[in-house]
């Protein structure tokens, strides 16, 4: 099975795909794979999180599909590697996977978030995608001693697709610990996406999403996030520095 070209942005791996390419690859993987795969999102914040966390970096290195989730990552891939890719937001990919699953009769299991959020998001997905087979769900507060039972429930459901909404790095740790025991085909870590489906957390308006400025919208709504958002100018400066260094090396040859 042909895999997307994988490049590095500031030492972090990410795949050269757009939305159509990601969906086509996932569809092939579900048909042909012999072991569960993982879909993980890469944005500037995640780049710095991975560089500071050896476990996360190793887990992402082994990921099946690493999405160029942030516009900064997309631009960096183009600037550093000439990769012509489109942004693939994890929240949007989840919706596309739900549409694909409804059309093809694939089973979905939804794990994570608060009980009310999990329940309402599943009901909303069923309303939005007629025919969707959500074959099981569980909130994100399953106790450690109940985890083997959760894994057994996921397997017994016959789900091909698993959405895990535990937030990072908790969802990556959960997948690392339990993926080998699962019989699903593919799993996507979706962070807080269920909260946006229910409206408990408001996504940026479409104009901000299309222009890649969701981070600016979040900062405007929550000025206290500025410490988290400072990674964006740092990211740009590091990318520029890396590109300049690479150009200078080529010039010496």
Phi and psi restraints in degrees (value plus and minus 20) as a CYANA .aco file:
   2 UNK   PHI     -84.5   -44.5
   2 UNK   PSI     113.1   153.1
   3 UNK   PHI    -126.4   -86.4
   3 UNK   PSI     132.0   172.0
   4 UNK   PHI     -81.7   -41.7
   4 UNK   PSI     131.6   171.6
   5 UNK   PHI     -84.6   -44.6
   5 UNK   PSI     109.2   149.2
   6 UNK   PHI    -127.0   -87.0
   6 UNK   PSI     106.1   146.1
   7 UNK   PHI    -141.2  -101.2
   7 UNK   PSI     157.9   197.9
   8 UNK   PHI    -142.0  -102.0
   8 UNK   PSI     116.1   156.1
   9 UNK   PHI    -139.6   -99.6
   9 UNK   PSI      90.7   130.7
  10 UNK   PHI      32.4    72.4
  10 UNK   PSI      26.0    66.0
  11 UNK   PHI      56.2    96.2
  11 UNK   PSI     -18.9    21.1
  12 UNK   PHI    -123.0   -83.0
  12 UNK   PSI     110.3   150.3
  13 UNK   PHI     -93.3   -53.3
  13 UNK   PSI     125.8   165.8
  14 UNK   PHI    -176.7  -136.7
  14 UNK   PSI     126.6   166.6
  15 UNK   PHI    -115.6   -75.6
  15 UNK   PSI     123.2   163.2
  16 UNK   PHI    -104.5   -64.5
  16 UNK   PSI      65.2   105.2
  17 UNK   PHI    -157.9  -117.9
  17 UNK   PSI     134.9   174.9
  18 UNK   PHI    -128.0   -88.0
  18 UNK   PSI    -195.3  -155.3
  19 UNK   PHI     -81.2   -41.2
  19 UNK   PSI     -65.4   -25.4
  20 UNK   PHI     -82.8   -42.8
  20 UNK   PSI     -62.1   -22.1
  21 UNK   PHI     -85.8   -45.8
  21 UNK   PSI     -59.2   -19.2
  22 UNK   PHI     -82.9   -42.9
  22 UNK   PSI     -65.2   -25.2
  23 UNK   PHI     -85.6   -45.6
  23 UNK   PSI     -59.9   -19.9
  24 UNK   PHI     -84.5   -44.5
  24 UNK   PSI     -61.6   -21.6
  25 UNK   PHI     -85.9   -45.9
  25 UNK   PSI     -62.8   -22.8
  26 UNK   PHI     -83.0   -43.0
  26 UNK   PSI     -62.1   -22.1
  27 UNK   PHI     -80.3   -40.3
  27 UNK   PSI     -62.8   -22.8
  28 UNK   PHI     -85.4   -45.4
  28 UNK   PSI     -61.1   -21.1
  29 UNK   PHI     -81.8   -41.8
  29 UNK   PSI     -64.3   -24.3
  30 UNK   PHI     -80.7   -40.7
  30 UNK   PSI     -56.9   -16.9
  31 UNK   PHI     -93.3   -53.3
  31 UNK   PSI     -56.7   -16.7
  32 UNK   PHI    -132.1   -92.1
  32 UNK   PSI     -39.9     0.1
  33 UNK   PHI     -88.1   -48.1
  33 UNK   PSI     129.4   169.4
  34 UNK   PHI    -128.2   -88.2
  34 UNK   PSI     -21.2    18.8
  35 UNK   PHI    -166.0  -126.0
  35 UNK   PSI     136.0   176.0
  36 UNK   PHI     -81.2   -41.2
  36 UNK   PSI     118.9   158.9
  37 UNK   PHI    -129.5   -89.5
  37 UNK   PSI     144.8   184.8
  38 UNK   PHI    -144.4  -104.4
  38 UNK   PSI     120.5   160.5
  39 UNK   PHI    -135.4   -95.4
  39 UNK   PSI     101.1   141.1
  40 UNK   PHI    -150.9  -110.9
  40 UNK   PSI     129.6   169.6
  41 UNK   PHI    -125.6   -85.6
  41 UNK   PSI     119.5   159.5
  42 UNK   PHI    -139.0   -99.0
  42 UNK   PSI     102.8   142.8
  43 UNK   PHI    -156.1  -116.1
  43 UNK   PSI     154.0   194.0
  44 UNK   PHI     -76.0   -36.0
  44 UNK   PSI     -60.3   -20.3
  45 UNK   PHI     -81.1   -41.1
  45 UNK   PSI     -60.9   -20.9
  46 UNK   PHI     -89.4   -49.4
  46 UNK   PSI     -53.1   -13.1
  47 UNK   PHI     -75.6   -35.6
  47 UNK   PSI     -67.8   -27.8
  48 UNK   PHI     -91.8   -51.8
  48 UNK   PSI     -53.5   -13.5
  49 UNK   PHI     -84.3   -44.3
  49 UNK   PSI     -61.4   -21.4
  50 UNK   PHI     -88.0   -48.0
  50 UNK   PSI     -59.4   -19.4
  51 UNK   PHI     -87.2   -47.2
  51 UNK   PSI     -42.2    -2.2
  52 UNK   PHI    -116.6   -76.6
  52 UNK   PSI     -23.2    16.8
  53 UNK   PHI    -156.2  -116.2
  53 UNK   PSI      84.0   124.0
  54 UNK   PHI     -82.1   -42.1
  54 UNK   PSI     -56.7   -16.7
  55 UNK   PHI     -82.6   -42.6
  55 UNK   PSI     -68.4   -28.4
  56 UNK   PHI     -79.6   -39.6
  56 UNK   PSI     -62.6   -22.6
  57 UNK   PHI     -80.8   -40.8
  57 UNK   PSI     -66.3   -26.3
  58 UNK   PHI     -81.6   -41.6
  58 UNK   PSI     -60.3   -20.3
  59 UNK   PHI     -85.3   -45.3
  59 UNK   PSI     -63.1   -23.1
  60 UNK   PHI     -86.9   -46.9
  60 UNK   PSI     -56.5   -16.5
  61 UNK   PHI     -75.5   -35.5
  61 UNK   PSI     -53.5   -13.5
  62 UNK   PHI    -113.1   -73.1
  62 UNK   PSI     -17.8    22.2
  63 UNK   PHI     -84.2   -44.2
  63 UNK   PSI     127.8   167.8
  64 UNK   PHI     -94.8   -54.8
  64 UNK   PSI     -63.5   -23.5
  65 UNK   PHI    -161.0  -121.0
  65 UNK   PSI     100.6   140.6
  66 UNK   PHI    -129.8   -89.8
  66 UNK   PSI      88.0   128.0
  67 UNK   PHI     -98.6   -58.6
  67 UNK   PSI     116.7   156.7
  68 UNK   PHI     -97.6   -57.6
  68 UNK   PSI      63.8   103.8
  69 UNK   PHI     -99.4   -59.4
  69 UNK   PSI     -54.9   -14.9
  70 UNK   PHI    -120.9   -80.9
  70 UNK   PSI     126.4   166.4
  71 UNK   PHI     -82.4   -42.4
  71 UNK   PSI     -52.0   -12.0
  72 UNK   PHI     -82.7   -42.7
  72 UNK   PSI     -60.0   -20.0
  73 UNK   PHI     -87.1   -47.1
  73 UNK   PSI     -61.6   -21.6
  74 UNK   PHI     -80.2   -40.2
  74 UNK   PSI     -67.4   -27.4
  75 UNK   PHI     -85.3   -45.3
  75 UNK   PSI     -58.9   -18.9
  76 UNK   PHI     -84.9   -44.9
  76 UNK   PSI     -59.2   -19.2
  77 UNK   PHI     -82.6   -42.6
  77 UNK   PSI     -59.9   -19.9
  78 UNK   PHI     -87.5   -47.5
  78 UNK   PSI     -66.1   -26.1
  79 UNK   PHI     -87.4   -47.4
  79 UNK   PSI     -62.5   -22.5
  80 UNK   PHI    -107.5   -67.5
  80 UNK   PSI     -52.3   -12.3
  81 UNK   PHI    -146.0  -106.0
  81 UNK   PSI     -22.0    18.0
  82 UNK   PHI      48.0    88.0
  82 UNK   PSI       1.3    41.3
  83 UNK   PHI    -101.2   -61.2
  83 UNK   PSI      96.7   136.7
  84 UNK   PHI    -109.8   -69.8
  84 UNK   PSI      68.8   108.8
  85 UNK   PHI    -142.8  -102.8
  85 UNK   PSI     143.2   183.2
  86 UNK   PHI    -129.3   -89.3
  86 UNK   PSI     136.4   176.4
  87 UNK   PHI     -87.0   -47.0
  87 UNK   PSI     117.4   157.4
  88 UNK   PHI    -144.2  -104.2
  88 UNK   PSI      63.8   103.8
  89 UNK   PHI     -82.9   -42.9
  89 UNK   PSI     113.6   153.6
  90 UNK   PHI     -78.0   -38.0
  90 UNK   PSI     -58.3   -18.3
  91 UNK   PHI     -84.3   -44.3
  91 UNK   PSI     -58.1   -18.1
  92 UNK   PHI     -91.9   -51.9
  92 UNK   PSI     -58.1   -18.1
  93 UNK   PHI     -83.0   -43.0
  93 UNK   PSI     -59.0   -19.0
  94 UNK   PHI     -76.8   -36.8
  94 UNK   PSI     -65.2   -25.2
  95 UNK   PHI     -82.6   -42.6
  95 UNK   PSI     -60.4   -20.4
  96 UNK   PHI     -86.2   -46.2
  96 UNK   PSI     -56.6   -16.6
  97 UNK   PHI     -87.0   -47.0
  97 UNK   PSI     -56.4   -16.4
  98 UNK   PHI     -83.3   -43.3
  98 UNK   PSI     -61.5   -21.5
  99 UNK   PHI     -82.7   -42.7
  99 UNK   PSI     -65.6   -25.6
 100 UNK   PHI     -82.7   -42.7
 100 UNK   PSI     -62.4   -22.4
 101 UNK   PHI     -83.3   -43.3
 101 UNK   PSI     -59.8   -19.8
 102 UNK   PHI     -84.0   -44.0
 102 UNK   PSI     -58.4   -18.4
 103 UNK   PHI     -92.1   -52.1
 103 UNK   PSI     -53.8   -13.8
 104 UNK   PHI    -124.7   -84.7
 104 UNK   PSI     -19.6    20.4
 105 UNK   PHI      54.3    94.3
 105 UNK   PSI       5.2    45.2
 106 UNK   PHI    -101.0   -61.0
 106 UNK   PSI     123.0   163.0
 107 UNK   PHI    -106.1   -66.1
 107 UNK   PSI     122.7   162.7
 108 UNK   PHI    -143.0  -103.0
 108 UNK   PSI     119.0   159.0
 109 UNK   PHI    -139.2   -99.2
 109 UNK   PSI     113.4   153.4
 110 UNK   PHI    -135.0   -95.0
 110 UNK   PSI      97.1   137.1
 111 UNK   PHI    -143.7  -103.7
 111 UNK   PSI     107.2   147.2
 112 UNK   PHI     109.7   149.7
 112 UNK   PSI     153.9   193.9
 113 UNK   PHI      50.2    90.2
 113 UNK   PSI     158.7   198.7
 114 UNK   PHI     -89.5   -49.5
 114 UNK   PSI     137.7   177.7
 115 UNK   PHI     -76.1   -36.1
 115 UNK   PSI     -67.5   -27.5
 116 UNK   PHI     -83.5   -43.5
 116 UNK   PSI     -62.5   -22.5
 117 UNK   PHI     -85.6   -45.6
 117 UNK   PSI     -64.9   -24.9
 118 UNK   PHI     -79.5   -39.5
 118 UNK   PSI     -68.0   -28.0
 119 UNK   PHI     -82.8   -42.8
 119 UNK   PSI     -67.3   -27.3
 120 UNK   PHI     -87.5   -47.5
 120 UNK   PSI     -59.4   -19.4
 121 UNK   PHI     -84.3   -44.3
 121 UNK   PSI     -59.2   -19.2
 122 UNK   PHI     -83.5   -43.5
 122 UNK   PSI     -63.2   -23.2
 123 UNK   PHI     -83.6   -43.6
 123 UNK   PSI     -60.1   -20.1
 124 UNK   PHI     -87.0   -47.0
 124 UNK   PSI     -59.7   -19.7
 125 UNK   PHI     -83.2   -43.2
 125 UNK   PSI     -59.4   -19.4
 126 UNK   PHI     -84.1   -44.1
 126 UNK   PSI     -55.6   -15.6
 127 UNK   PHI     -91.2   -51.2
 127 UNK   PSI     -57.9   -17.9
 128 UNK   PHI     -99.4   -59.4
 128 UNK   PSI     -49.3    -9.3
 129 UNK   PHI    -143.1  -103.1
 129 UNK   PSI      64.1   104.1
 130 UNK   PHI     -74.1   -34.1
 130 UNK   PSI     113.3   153.3
 131 UNK   PHI      70.7   110.7
 131 UNK   PSI     -26.0    14.0
 132 UNK   PHI     -83.4   -43.4
 132 UNK   PSI     117.9   157.9
 133 UNK   PHI    -124.8   -84.8
 133 UNK   PSI      68.0   108.0
 134 UNK   PHI    -109.7   -69.7
 134 UNK   PSI      82.9   122.9
 135 UNK   PHI    -110.9   -70.9
 135 UNK   PSI     -23.5    16.5
 136 UNK   PHI    -197.3  -157.3
 136 UNK   PSI     140.6   180.6
 137 UNK   PHI    -175.8  -135.8
 137 UNK   PSI     137.6   177.6
 138 UNK   PHI    -176.8  -136.8
 138 UNK   PSI     121.0   161.0
 139 UNK   PHI     -93.9   -53.9
 139 UNK   PSI     152.5   192.5
 140 UNK   PHI    -106.7   -66.7
 140 UNK   PSI      -1.9    38.1
 141 UNK   PHI    -136.9   -96.9
 141 UNK   PSI      11.6    51.6
 142 UNK   PHI     -89.5   -49.5
 142 UNK   PSI     110.1   150.1
 143 UNK   PHI     -94.5   -54.5
 143 UNK   PSI     132.4   172.4
 144 UNK   PHI     -72.2   -32.2
 144 UNK   PSI     -60.8   -20.8
 145 UNK   PHI     -90.5   -50.5
 145 UNK   PSI     -31.8     8.2
 146 UNK   PHI    -120.4   -80.4
 146 UNK   PSI     -20.2    19.8
 147 UNK   PHI     -86.8   -46.8
 147 UNK   PSI     -58.0   -18.0
 148 UNK   PHI     -81.4   -41.4
 148 UNK   PSI     -56.2   -16.2
 149 UNK   PHI     -86.1   -46.1
 149 UNK   PSI     -57.7   -17.7
 150 UNK   PHI     -83.5   -43.5
 150 UNK   PSI     -66.7   -26.7
 151 UNK   PHI     -78.8   -38.8
 151 UNK   PSI     -63.2   -23.2
 152 UNK   PHI     -82.3   -42.3
 152 UNK   PSI     -58.1   -18.1
 153 UNK   PHI     -86.6   -46.6
 153 UNK   PSI     -61.3   -21.3
 154 UNK   PHI     -81.3   -41.3
 154 UNK   PSI     -66.0   -26.0
 155 UNK   PHI     -85.0   -45.0
 155 UNK   PSI     -62.5   -22.5
 156 UNK   PHI     -85.7   -45.7
 156 UNK   PSI     -45.2    -5.2
 157 UNK   PHI     -89.5   -49.5
 157 UNK   PSI     -42.1    -2.1
 158 UNK   PHI      56.4    96.4
 158 UNK   PSI      -4.3    35.7
 159 UNK   PHI     -83.5   -43.5
 159 UNK   PSI     118.7   158.7
 160 UNK   PHI    -110.9   -70.9
 160 UNK   PSI     -50.8   -10.8
 161 UNK   PHI    -138.4   -98.4
 161 UNK   PSI     111.9   151.9
 162 UNK   PHI    -140.8  -100.8
 162 UNK   PSI     105.7   145.7
 163 UNK   PHI    -122.7   -82.7
 163 UNK   PSI     107.1   147.1
 164 UNK   PHI    -136.0   -96.0
 164 UNK   PSI      96.0   136.0
 165 UNK   PHI    -136.1   -96.1
 165 UNK   PSI      50.2    90.2
 166 UNK   PHI    -132.1   -92.1
 166 UNK   PSI     -25.5    14.5
 167 UNK   PHI      60.5   100.5
 167 UNK   PSI     137.7   177.7
 168 UNK   PHI    -118.3   -78.3
 168 UNK   PSI     119.0   159.0
 169 UNK   PHI    -113.8   -73.8
 169 UNK   PSI     -11.1    28.9
 170 UNK   PHI     -82.4   -42.4
 170 UNK   PSI     -60.4   -20.4
 171 UNK   PHI     -89.2   -49.2
 171 UNK   PSI     -55.2   -15.2
 172 UNK   PHI     -86.5   -46.5
 172 UNK   PSI     -59.5   -19.5
 173 UNK   PHI     -84.0   -44.0
 173 UNK   PSI     -61.1   -21.1
 174 UNK   PHI     -82.5   -42.5
 174 UNK   PSI     -64.8   -24.8
 175 UNK   PHI     -84.0   -44.0
 175 UNK   PSI     -62.4   -22.4
 176 UNK   PHI     -77.1   -37.1
 176 UNK   PSI     -62.9   -22.9
 177 UNK   PHI     -95.3   -55.3
 177 UNK   PSI     -52.1   -12.1
 178 UNK   PHI    -138.8   -98.8
 178 UNK   PSI     -33.2     6.8
 179 UNK   PHI     -76.7   -36.7
 179 UNK   PSI     -60.8   -20.8
 180 UNK   PHI     -80.0   -40.0
 180 UNK   PSI     -44.5    -4.5
 181 UNK   PHI    -111.2   -71.2
 181 UNK   PSI     -24.4    15.6
 182 UNK   PHI    -110.8   -70.8
 182 UNK   PSI     131.3   171.3
 183 UNK   PHI    -129.1   -89.1
 183 UNK   PSI     -10.1    29.9
 184 UNK   PHI     -84.7   -44.7
 184 UNK   PSI     149.7   189.7
 185 UNK   PHI    -113.1   -73.1
 185 UNK   PSI     -63.8   -23.8
 186 UNK   PHI    -167.5  -127.5
 186 UNK   PSI     127.4   167.4
 187 UNK   PHI    -151.9  -111.9
 187 UNK   PSI     118.0   158.0
 188 UNK   PHI    -137.8   -97.8
 188 UNK   PSI     107.8   147.8
 189 UNK   PHI     -99.4   -59.4
 189 UNK   PSI     100.1   140.1
 190 UNK   PHI    -136.4   -96.4
 190 UNK   PSI     -13.4    26.6
 191 UNK   PHI      34.1    74.1
 191 UNK   PSI    -144.1  -104.1
 192 UNK   PHI    -115.9   -75.9
 192 UNK   PSI       1.4    41.4
 193 UNK   PHI     -81.0   -41.0
 193 UNK   PSI     -54.7   -14.7
 194 UNK   PHI     -82.3   -42.3
 194 UNK   PSI     -54.2   -14.2
 195 UNK   PHI     -86.5   -46.5
 195 UNK   PSI     -50.8   -10.8
 196 UNK   PHI     -96.7   -56.7
 196 UNK   PSI     -51.6   -11.6
 197 UNK   PHI     -84.0   -44.0
 197 UNK   PSI     -62.0   -22.0
 198 UNK   PHI     -99.8   -59.8
 198 UNK   PSI     -34.7     5.3
 199 UNK   PHI      68.5   108.5
 199 UNK   PSI     -17.8    22.2
 200 UNK   PHI     -84.4   -44.4
 200 UNK   PSI     -51.2   -11.2
 201 UNK   PHI    -143.6  -103.6
 201 UNK   PSI     109.4   149.4
 202 UNK   PHI    -108.6   -68.6
 202 UNK   PSI     106.3   146.3
 203 UNK   PHI     -94.1   -54.1
 203 UNK   PSI     137.6   177.6
 204 UNK   PHI     -82.0   -42.0
 204 UNK   PSI     126.4   166.4
 205 UNK   PHI     -76.7   -36.7
 205 UNK   PSI     137.9   177.9
 206 UNK   PHI     -76.1   -36.1
 206 UNK   PSI     -56.4   -16.4
 207 UNK   PHI     -83.0   -43.0
 207 UNK   PSI     -55.4   -15.4
 208 UNK   PHI     -92.2   -52.2
 208 UNK   PSI     -59.1   -19.1
 209 UNK   PHI     -87.0   -47.0
 209 UNK   PSI     -63.1   -23.1
 210 UNK   PHI     -84.9   -44.9
 210 UNK   PSI     -53.4   -13.4
 211 UNK   PHI    -110.4   -70.4
 211 UNK   PSI     -17.5    22.5
 212 UNK   PHI      53.7    93.7
 212 UNK   PSI       4.6    44.6
 213 UNK   PHI    -132.8   -92.8
 213 UNK   PSI      11.1    51.1
 214 UNK   PHI     -79.6   -39.6
 214 UNK   PSI     -56.5   -16.5
 215 UNK   PHI     -80.8   -40.8
 215 UNK   PSI     -57.8   -17.8
 216 UNK   PHI     -88.2   -48.2
 216 UNK   PSI     -60.5   -20.5
 217 UNK   PHI     -81.0   -41.0
 217 UNK   PSI     -64.9   -24.9
 218 UNK   PHI     -82.6   -42.6
 218 UNK   PSI     -58.2   -18.2
 219 UNK   PHI     -87.3   -47.3
 219 UNK   PSI     -58.9   -18.9
 220 UNK   PHI     -84.0   -44.0
 220 UNK   PSI     -59.1   -19.1
 221 UNK   PHI     -98.8   -58.8
 221 UNK   PSI     -49.7    -9.7
 222 UNK   PHI    -153.0  -113.0
 222 UNK   PSI      59.6    99.6
 223 UNK   PHI     -76.8   -36.8
 223 UNK   PSI     -44.2    -4.2
 224 UNK   PHI     -86.2   -46.2
 224 UNK   PSI     -30.1     9.9
 225 UNK   PHI    -100.1   -60.1
 225 UNK   PSI     -17.7    22.3
 226 UNK   PHI     -78.2   -38.2
 226 UNK   PSI     -52.1   -12.1
 227 UNK   PHI     -84.5   -44.5
 227 UNK   PSI     -56.2   -16.2
 228 UNK   PHI     -92.1   -52.1
 228 UNK   PSI     -56.5   -16.5
 229 UNK   PHI     -97.0   -57.0
 229 UNK   PSI     -32.6     7.4
 230 UNK   PHI     -84.9   -44.9
 230 UNK   PSI     -36.8     3.2
 231 UNK   PHI     -83.8   -43.8
 231 UNK   PSI     -43.4    -3.4
 232 UNK   PHI     -87.0   -47.0
 232 UNK   PSI     -71.3   -31.3
 233 UNK   PHI     -84.4   -44.4
 233 UNK   PSI     -54.8   -14.8
 234 UNK   PHI     -82.3   -42.3
 234 UNK   PSI     -61.3   -21.3
 235 UNK   PHI     -80.9   -40.9
 235 UNK   PSI     -67.0   -27.0
 236 UNK   PHI     -80.3   -40.3
 236 UNK   PSI     -64.8   -24.8
 237 UNK   PHI     -83.6   -43.6
 237 UNK   PSI     -60.1   -20.1
 238 UNK   PHI     -87.3   -47.3
 238 UNK   PSI     -60.2   -20.2
 239 UNK   PHI     -83.2   -43.2
 239 UNK   PSI     -64.9   -24.9
 240 UNK   PHI     -80.9   -40.9
 240 UNK   PSI     -62.4   -22.4
 241 UNK   PHI     -83.5   -43.5
 241 UNK   PSI     -63.6   -23.6
 242 UNK   PHI     -84.3   -44.3
 242 UNK   PSI     -61.5   -21.5
 243 UNK   PHI     -84.7   -44.7
 243 UNK   PSI     -61.3   -21.3
 244 UNK   PHI     -84.9   -44.9
 244 UNK   PSI     -62.4   -22.4
 245 UNK   PHI     -81.9   -41.9
 245 UNK   PSI     -63.8   -23.8
 246 UNK   PHI     -83.1   -43.1
 246 UNK   PSI     -59.6   -19.6
 247 UNK   PHI     -86.4   -46.4
 247 UNK   PSI     -59.8   -19.8
 248 UNK   PHI     -84.6   -44.6
 248 UNK   PSI     -59.2   -19.2
 249 UNK   PHI     -84.6   -44.6
 249 UNK   PSI     -61.6   -21.6
 250 UNK   PHI     -84.2   -44.2
 250 UNK   PSI     -54.2   -14.2
 251 UNK   PHI     -88.2   -48.2
 251 UNK   PSI     -43.7    -3.7
 252 UNK   PHI    -102.4   -62.4
 252 UNK   PSI     -34.8     5.2
